[in-house]
Amino acid sequence: MTDAEAVRQGYERAEDLRRRGNDSQAEKAFREAVELGRTVEDTEALAWAAASASGLGVVLRYTGRFGEAAVACRDAIALGEKSGPGDGLAWAARAAHNLGVLHSDRGRNSESDRSWRRSIELGRSADTERGAVWAARASHNLAALLVEAGVPEEAETAWRDAVDLGRAAGGRGLETAARAAQALGVYLVHSERHTEAAEAWREAMAFGTASGSPRALERAAVAAYGLATSLADRGDTKLEAAYRDAATLGREAASPDSLIIAAVCSYNLGVLLVDEDRNTEAAAAWDEALEMGQRSRTANGIVLAAQAATSRSDIEAASGNTAAAKDSLQEAINLGRAAGTPSGLETAAAAGEKLEALGEGEAGP
């Protein structure tokens, strides 16, 4: 076994311990791997030492030892730079990114700015997929910091860089590209640049779909919702398709927030279809909203489900299917009460009034 292989194995053992939640043993293993790699005059060994120092920084941050974590990150940067282009600089880029996060956690924005710019530089110089991923993440974080600092034009550039870096990295980079494109769309729509915002959001949707990871799909769903909202504000003819896309992405992401997006967009789609006298399709959209709202297992989602059941009852009553309308209203009452929020109880009360008007008052508290 070569020295570099020994360091790599030490890193992998430490990383396995970290993922299993054994922080104390992981810390020890990372430190051993760092010291072994430091003593070897070999670029590959130094790269794995940088990886180990970076991993050590993660463990120390999660155990609340921020000062030591920053020292470990700086050590990882130095080891990675000594290793040179390739994996060593990529691990250095990770460490510089994480150092920026440490500074951000403590409100040190100028230090965060410097660290994230350093991560971008290191990640680009690494000329590897891993380096591009960390450069993309650092550029995305830098953009948010620049907005807070009141320099939105620089933030736009940073978001566009994050999109390009994430796209170039592929794989894990697509998740960051989706996040950055979604945030860029929000910035652009607030700047009244609606066409560019729509383009950014469509890119975010494409990145999220290509990535397929739950977090990337969630960003894609948020982007699709932003696009739909923007189109609704302008009465755009592409609104129906946007609602359908957002509902589909929200359902695929399946996180509570994404399922709420699916419920909202399915509900709004139903309203749009009713206005076009497409009642059968509207009822199907409200069925979807009802299902997604309940699947979210959140109070807001359950309220949306109750509202969808109430709206569906209107179609059923108008078509003469009074029994189905009563069932939908009773479902709305039960859901609204189950939500327990003011809006839920208000929805339940409104459904109760409609049920009484159909000739069957709902009993019980």
C-alpha positions as CSV (number, residue, x, y, z in Angstrom):
1,M,0.0,0.0,0.0
2,T,1.3,3.4,-0.9
3,D,1.3,6.3,1.5
4,A,-1.3,8.1,-0.5
5,E,-3.6,5.0,-0.3
6,A,-3.1,4.9,3.4
7,V,-4.2,8.5,3.7
8,R,-7.2,7.9,1.5
9,Q,-8.3,4.9,3.5
10,G,-7.9,7.0,6.7
11,Y,-10.1,9.7,5.2
12,E,-12.8,7.1,4.1
13,R,-12.8,5.5,7.5
14,A,-13.3,8.9,9.2
15,E,-16.0,10.0,6.7
16,D,-17.8,6.7,7.4
17,L,-17.7,7.4,11.1
18,R,-19.0,10.9,10.6
19,R,-21.9,9.8,8.5
20,R,-22.8,7.3,11.2
21,G,-22.9,10.0,13.8
22,N,-19.8,8.9,15.7
23,D,-18.3,12.4,15.9
24,S,-15.6,11.7,18.5
25,Q,-14.1,8.7,16.6
26,A,-14.5,10.6,13.3
27,E,-12.5,13.5,14.7
28,K,-9.7,11.2,15.8
29,A,-9.6,9.4,12.5
30,F,-9.6,12.7,10.5
31,R,-6.7,14.1,12.6
32,E,-4.7,10.9,12.1
33,A,-5.2,11.0,8.3
34,V,-4.2,14.7,8.2
35,E,-1.0,14.1,10.0
36,L,-0.1,11.1,7.9
37,G,-0.7,13.0,4.7
38,R,1.2,16.0,5.9
39,T,4.4,14.0,6.4
40,V,4.4,12.6,2.9
41,E,5.9,14.6,0.0
42,D,3.3,13.3,-2.5
43,T,0.6,15.4,-4.2
44,E,-2.0,12.6,-3.9
45,A,-1.4,12.1,-0.2
46,L,-1.6,15.9,0.3
47,A,-4.9,16.0,-1.5
48,W,-6.3,13.3,0.8
49,A,-4.9,15.2,3.8
50,A,-6.7,18.3,2.6
51,A,-9.9,16.2,2.3
52,S,-9.4,15.0,5.8
53,A,-8.8,18.4,7.3
54,S,-11.9,19.6,5.5
55,G,-13.9,16.8,7.0
56,L,-12.5,17.5,10.4
57,G,-13.8,21.1,10.0
58,V,-17.3,19.7,9.3
59,V,-17.2,17.6,12.5
60,L,-15.9,20.4,14.6
61,R,-18.5,22.8,13.3
62,Y,-21.4,20.4,14.1
63,T,-20.0,19.9,17.6
64,G,-20.0,23.7,18.2
65,R,-16.2,24.2,18.2
66,F,-16.2,27.0,15.6
67,G,-12.7,28.3,16.3
68,E,-11.2,24.9,15.9
69,A,-13.3,24.3,12.8
70,A,-11.9,27.5,11.2
71,V,-8.4,26.3,11.9
72,A,-9.1,23.0,10.3
73,C,-10.5,24.7,7.2
74,R,-7.5,26.9,6.8
75,D,-5.3,23.8,7.2
76,A,-7.2,22.1,4.5
77,I,-6.8,25.1,2.2
78,A,-3.0,25.2,2.8
79,L,-2.7,21.4,2.2
80,G,-4.8,21.5,-1.0
81,E,-2.8,24.4,-2.4
82,K,0.4,22.5,-1.6
83,S,-1.0,19.5,-3.5
84,G,-1.7,21.6,-6.6
85,P,-4.3,21.5,-9.4
86,G,-6.8,18.7,-9.4
87,D,-8.3,17.1,-6.3
88,G,-6.2,19.0,-3.9
89,L,-7.5,22.4,-5.0
90,A,-11.0,21.0,-5.1
91,W,-10.8,20.0,-1.4
92,A,-9.4,23.4,-0.7
93,A,-12.4,24.9,-2.4
94,R,-14.7,22.9,-0.2
95,A,-12.8,24.1,2.9
96,A,-12.9,27.7,1.8
97,H,-16.6,27.4,1.2
98,N,-17.1,25.9,4.6
99,L,-14.9,28.6,6.2
100,G,-17.2,31.2,4.6
101,V,-20.2,29.4,6.2
102,L,-18.5,29.5,9.6
103,H,-18.0,33.3,9.3
104,S,-21.6,33.7,8.1
105,D,-22.8,31.8,11.2
106,R,-21.1,34.4,13.4
107,G,-22.2,37.4,11.4
108,R,-18.7,38.1,9.9
109,N,-19.9,39.1,6.4
110,S,-16.6,40.6,5.1
111,E,-14.8,37.4,6.1
112,S,-17.5,35.3,4.4
113,D,-17.1,37.4,1.3
114,R,-13.4,36.8,1.1
115,S,-13.7,33.1,1.9
116,W,-16.4,32.4,-0.8
117,R,-14.4,34.4,-3.4
118,R,-11.4,32.3,-2.5
119,S,-13.5,29.1,-2.9
120,I,-14.6,30.2,-6.3
121,E,-11.0,30.9,-7.3
122,L,-9.8,27.5,-6.0
123,G,-12.7,25.6,-7.5
124,R,-12.1,27.1,-10.9
125,S,-8.4,26.4,-10.7
126,A,-8.9,22.8,-9.7
127,D,-10.5,22.1,-13.1
128,T,-12.5,19.1,-11.7
129,E,-16.2,18.3,-11.1
130,R,-15.8,18.6,-7.4
131,G,-14.0,21.9,-7.6
132,A,-16.8,23.3,-9.9
133,V,-19.5,22.1,-7.4
134,W,-17.9,23.9,-4.5
135,A,-17.2,27.0,-6.6
136,A,-20.9,27.0,-7.6
137,R,-22.1,26.7,-4.0
138,A,-19.7,29.5,-2.9
139,S,-20.9,31.7,-5.8
140,H,-24.6,31.1,-4.8
141,N,-23.9,32.0,-1.2
142,L,-21.9,35.1,-2.2
143,A,-24.8,36.3,-4.3
144,A,-27.1,36.2,-1.3
145,L,-24.5,38.1,0.8
146,L,-24.1,40.7,-1.9
147,V,-27.9,41.4,-2.0
148,E,-27.8,41.9,1.8
149,A,-24.8,44.2,1.3
150,G,-26.8,46.3,-1.2
151,V,-25.0,45.5,-4.4
152,P,-27.6,43.6,-6.4
153,E,-25.8,44.0,-9.7
154,E,-22.8,42.0,-8.3
155,A,-25.2,39.5,-6.9
156,E,-26.8,38.9,-10.3
157,T,-23.3,38.2,-11.7
158,A,-22.6,35.8,-8.9
159,W,-25.9,33.9,-9.4
160,R,-25.2,33.6,-13.1
161,D,-21.7,32.3,-12.3
162,A,-23.2,29.8,-9.9
163,V,-25.6,28.6,-12.7
164,D,-22.7,28.3,-15.2
165,L,-20.4,26.5,-12.7
166,G,-23.2,24.1,-11.6
167,R,-24.1,23.3,-15.2
168,A,-20.5,22.7,-16.1
169,A,-20.0,20.4,-13.1
170,G,-23.1,18.3,-13.9
171,G,-24.2,15.7,-11.4
172,R,-24.2,17.2,-8.0
173,G,-23.6,20.6,-9.5
174,L,-27.1,20.6,-11.1
175,E,-28.7,21.0,-7.6
176,T,-26.8,24.2,-7.0
177,A,-27.5,25.4,-10.5
178,A,-31.2,24.9,-9.8
179,R,-31.0,26.8,-6.5
180,A,-29.1,29.7,-8.1
181,A,-31.3,29.9,-11.2
182,Q,-34.4,30.0,-8.9
183,A,-33.0,32.8,-6.8
184,L,-31.9,34.7,-9.9
185,G,-35.4,34.5,-11.1
186,V,-36.7,36.1,-7.9
187,Y,-34.2,38.9,-8.2
188,L,-35.1,39.5,-11.9
189,V,-38.8,39.6,-11.3
190,H,-38.3,42.1,-8.5
191,S,-36.3,44.2,-11.0
192,E,-39.3,44.1,-13.4
193,R,-37.3,42.0,-15.8
194,H,-40.1,39.4,-16.3
195,T,-38.9,37.8,-19.5
196,E,-35.4,37.1,-18.0
197,A,-37.0,35.9,-14.8
198,A,-39.1,33.4,-16.7
199,E,-36.0,32.2,-18.5
200,A,-34.1,31.7,-15.2
201,W,-37.0,29.8,-13.6
202,R,-37.4,27.5,-16.6
203,E,-33.6,26.8,-16.4
204,A,-34.1,26.0,-12.7
205,M,-36.9,23.6,-13.6
206,A,-34.7,21.9,-16.2
207,F,-31.8,21.6,-13.8
208,G,-34.0,20.2,-11.0
209,T,-35.6,17.6,-13.4
210,A,-32.2,16.6,-14.8
211,S,-30.7,16.2,-11.3
212,G,-33.6,14.3,-9.9
213,S,-32.5,14.7,-6.3
214,P,-35.3,15.7,-3.8
215,R,-33.7,19.0,-3.0
216,A,-33.1,19.9,-6.6
217,L,-36.7,19.0,-7.5
218,E,-37.9,21.1,-4.6
219,R,-36.0,24.1,-6.0
220,A,-37.5,23.3,-9.4
221,A,-41.0,23.3,-7.9
222,V,-40.4,26.7,-6.2
223,A,-39.1,28.1,-9.5
224,A,-42.2,26.7,-11.3
225,Y,-44.4,28.3,-8.7
226,G,-42.6,31.6,-9.2
227,L,-43.1,31.4,-12.9
228,A,-46.8,30.6,-12.5
229,T,-47.3,33.5,-10.1
230,S,-45.5,35.9,-12.5
231,L,-47.6,34.7,-15.4
232,A,-50.8,35.0,-13.4
233,D,-50.0,38.6,-12.5
234,R,-49.7,39.4,-16.2
235,G,-52.5,37.3,-17.5
236,D,-50.2,35.3,-19.7
237,T,-51.7,32.6,-21.9
238,K,-49.0,30.1,-20.8
239,L,-50.4,30.1,-17.3
240,E,-52.3,26.8,-17.5
241,A,-49.1,25.0,-18.5
242,A,-47.1,26.7,-15.7
243,Y,-49.6,25.6,-13.1
244,R,-49.5,22.0,-14.4
245,D,-45.7,22.0,-14.4
246,A,-45.5,23.4,-10.9
247,A,-48.0,20.8,-9.6
248,T,-46.1,18.0,-11.3
249,L,-42.7,19.1,-9.9
250,G,-44.2,19.6,-6.4
251,R,-45.7,16.1,-6.4
252,E,-42.3,14.6,-7.5
253,A,-40.3,16.5,-5.0
254,A,-42.7,15.3,-2.3
255,S,-41.4,17.5,0.6
256,P,-44.1,19.2,2.7
257,D,-43.4,22.6,1.1
258,S,-43.3,21.1,-2.4
259,L,-46.6,19.3,-1.8
260,I,-48.1,22.6,-0.7
261,I,-46.9,24.2,-4.0
262,A,-48.6,21.3,-5.8
263,A,-51.8,21.9,-3.9
264,V,-51.8,25.6,-4.5
265,C,-51.1,25.3,-8.2
266,S,-53.7,22.5,-8.7
267,Y,-56.2,24.6,-6.8
268,N,-55.5,27.7,-8.9
269,L,-55.6,25.6,-12.1
270,G,-59.1,24.5,-11.1
271,V,-60.2,28.1,-10.8
272,L,-58.7,28.9,-14.2
273,L,-60.5,26.0,-15.8
274,V,-63.8,26.8,-14.3
275,D,-63.6,30.3,-15.7
276,E,-63.2,28.6,-19.1
277,D,-66.2,26.3,-18.5
278,R,-64.0,23.2,-18.4
279,N,-65.6,21.9,-15.3
280,T,-64.6,18.2,-15.6
281,E,-61.0,19.2,-15.7
282,A,-61.4,21.7,-12.9
283,A,-62.9,19.0,-10.7
284,A,-59.9,16.8,-11.5
285,A,-57.5,19.6,-10.6
286,W,-59.3,20.1,-7.3
287,D,-59.1,16.4,-6.6
288,E,-55.4,16.7,-7.0
289,A,-55.2,19.7,-4.7
290,L,-57.1,17.8,-2.1
291,E,-54.8,14.9,-2.3
292,M,-51.6,17.0,-2.3
293,G,-52.7,19.1,0.6
294,Q,-53.4,16.1,2.8
295,R,-50.2,14.4,1.8
296,S,-48.2,17.5,3.0
297,R,-49.4,16.7,6.5
298,T,-49.3,20.5,7.3
299,A,-52.0,22.7,8.6
300,N,-51.7,25.0,5.5
301,G,-51.9,22.0,3.2
302,I,-55.0,20.6,4.9
303,V,-56.7,24.0,4.7
304,L,-56.0,24.0,0.9
305,A,-57.5,20.5,0.7
306,A,-60.6,21.8,2.5
307,Q,-60.9,24.7,0.1
308,A,-60.5,22.4,-2.9
309,A,-63.3,20.1,-1.5
310,T,-65.5,23.2,-1.1
311,S,-64.9,24.4,-4.7
312,R,-65.5,20.9,-6.0
313,S,-68.9,20.9,-4.3
314,D,-69.9,23.9,-6.4
315,I,-69.4,22.0,-9.6
316,E,-71.2,19.0,-8.2
317,A,-74.2,21.1,-7.1
318,A,-74.4,22.9,-10.4
319,S,-74.5,19.6,-12.3
320,G,-77.4,18.4,-10.1
321,N,-75.3,15.9,-8.1
322,T,-76.5,17.1,-4.7
323,A,-75.4,14.0,-2.9
324,A,-71.8,14.3,-4.1
325,A,-71.8,18.1,-3.3
326,K,-72.9,17.3,0.3
327,D,-70.2,14.7,0.7
328,S,-67.6,17.2,-0.6
329,L,-68.8,19.8,1.9
330,Q,-68.7,17.4,4.8
331,E,-65.2,16.5,3.8
332,A,-64.3,20.2,3.7
333,I,-65.8,20.7,7.2
334,N,-63.8,17.7,8.6
335,L,-60.6,18.9,7.0
336,G,-61.0,22.5,8.1
337,R,-61.6,21.5,11.7
338,A,-58.7,19.0,11.5
339,A,-56.4,21.9,10.5
340,G,-57.4,23.8,13.6
341,T,-56.1,27.1,12.3
342,P,-58.3,30.3,12.0
343,S,-58.3,29.9,8.2
344,G,-59.2,26.2,8.6
345,L,-62.1,26.9,10.9
346,E,-63.3,29.7,8.7
347,T,-63.3,27.3,5.7
348,A,-65.2,24.7,7.7
349,A,-67.8,27.3,8.8
350,A,-68.3,28.4,5.2
351,A,-68.7,24.8,4.0
352,G,-71.2,24.3,6.8
353,E,-73.3,27.2,5.6
354,K,-73.3,25.8,2.1
355,L,-74.3,22.4,3.4
356,E,-77.2,23.9,5.2
357,A,-78.3,25.7,2.1
358,L,-78.4,22.4,0.3
359,G,-80.8,21.2,2.9
360,E,-78.7,19.1,5.3
361,G,-77.3,20.9,8.2
362,E,-74.2,19.4,9.7
363,A,-74.6,18.4,13.3
364,G,-72.1,18.4,16.1
365,P,-69.5,20.9,17.4
